[in-house]
Amino acid sequence: MGTEADPAQAGNPMGRVGKMQELRNLAVFLMADGVEYLSGETIAIDGASYLAGGGNFSQLSRLGDAEWEAIRNQIRSANEQDKAKRTV
């Protein structure tokens, strides 16, 4: 392995790929006594990638102070323009 970051790890909120033991643990749980009533479920074992993918908000954690300030300035500008339109 090189020093470059693995894209699969970089895009995952946990910062790593899954381990075979984690998949095995899920399989053991699904075969256990008392799980007969569990049916029709989709269980994502993806390090929260599915949950973080909604709107890709997880990407916001990569923004620096300058990007956040630029976003704040855009919001302020839009708010000022909206207020100016409402002023009688």
C-alpha positions in Angstrom: 0.0 0.0 0.0 1.2 3.5 -0.8 0.9 6.7 1.1 -2.1 7.9 -0.8 -5.5 7.8 1.0 -7.9 5.1 -0.1 -11.0 6.8 -1.6 -13.2 4.2 0.0 -11.8 5.2 3.4 -11.8 8.9 2.7 -15.5 8.9 1.8 -16.6 6.9 4.8 -17.6 8.7 8.0 -15.7 6.1 10.1 -12.6 6.7 8.0 -12.1 3.1 7.2 -13.4 0.1 5.3 -15.3 -2.6 7.0 -13.8 -5.7 8.5 -14.8 -9.3 7.8 -15.4 -9.8 11.5 -18.1 -7.0 11.4 -20.0 -8.8 8.6 -19.6 -12.1 10.4 -21.1 -10.5 13.6 -24.1 -9.4 11.6 -24.6 -12.8 10.1 -24.4 -14.5 13.5 -27.0 -12.0 14.9 -29.4 -12.7 12.0 -29.1 -16.5 12.6 -29.5 -16.3 16.4 -32.5 -17.5 18.3 -35.1 -14.8 18.9 -34.6 -13.0 15.6 -37.3 -14.9 13.8 -39.6 -11.9 13.9 -37.1 -9.7 12.0 -38.1 -9.7 8.4 -38.1 -7.4 5.4 -35.3 -5.3 6.7 -32.3 -3.8 4.9 -29.4 -3.6 7.2 -26.7 -1.3 6.0 -23.2 -2.4 7.2 -21.3 0.4 5.6 -19.7 2.5 8.4 -22.6 5.0 8.2 -22.0 5.9 4.6 -25.7 5.6 3.8 -26.7 7.8 6.6 -24.1 10.4 5.8 -24.9 10.4 2.2 -28.2 12.2 2.5 -27.4 15.5 0.8 -23.7 14.7 1.3 -23.6 16.8 4.4 -20.7 14.7 5.6 -18.6 16.6 3.1 -19.1 19.8 5.2 -16.6 18.5 7.8 -13.9 19.0 5.2 -14.5 22.8 4.9 -12.0 25.1 6.4 -12.5 28.5 8.1 -12.2 30.4 4.9 -14.9 28.3 3.2 -17.3 28.7 6.2 -16.8 32.5 6.2 -17.5 32.6 2.4 -20.7 30.6 3.0 -21.7 33.0 5.9 -21.1 36.0 3.6 -23.3 34.5 0.9 -26.1 33.9 3.3 -25.8 37.4 4.8 -25.9 38.9 1.3 -29.0 36.9 0.3 -30.7 37.9 3.5 -29.9 41.6 2.9 -31.3 41.4 -0.6 -34.5 39.7 0.6 -35.0 42.3 3.3 -34.5 45.1 0.8 -37.2 43.7 -1.4 -39.6 43.6 1.6 -38.9 47.2 2.7 -41.7 49.6 1.9 
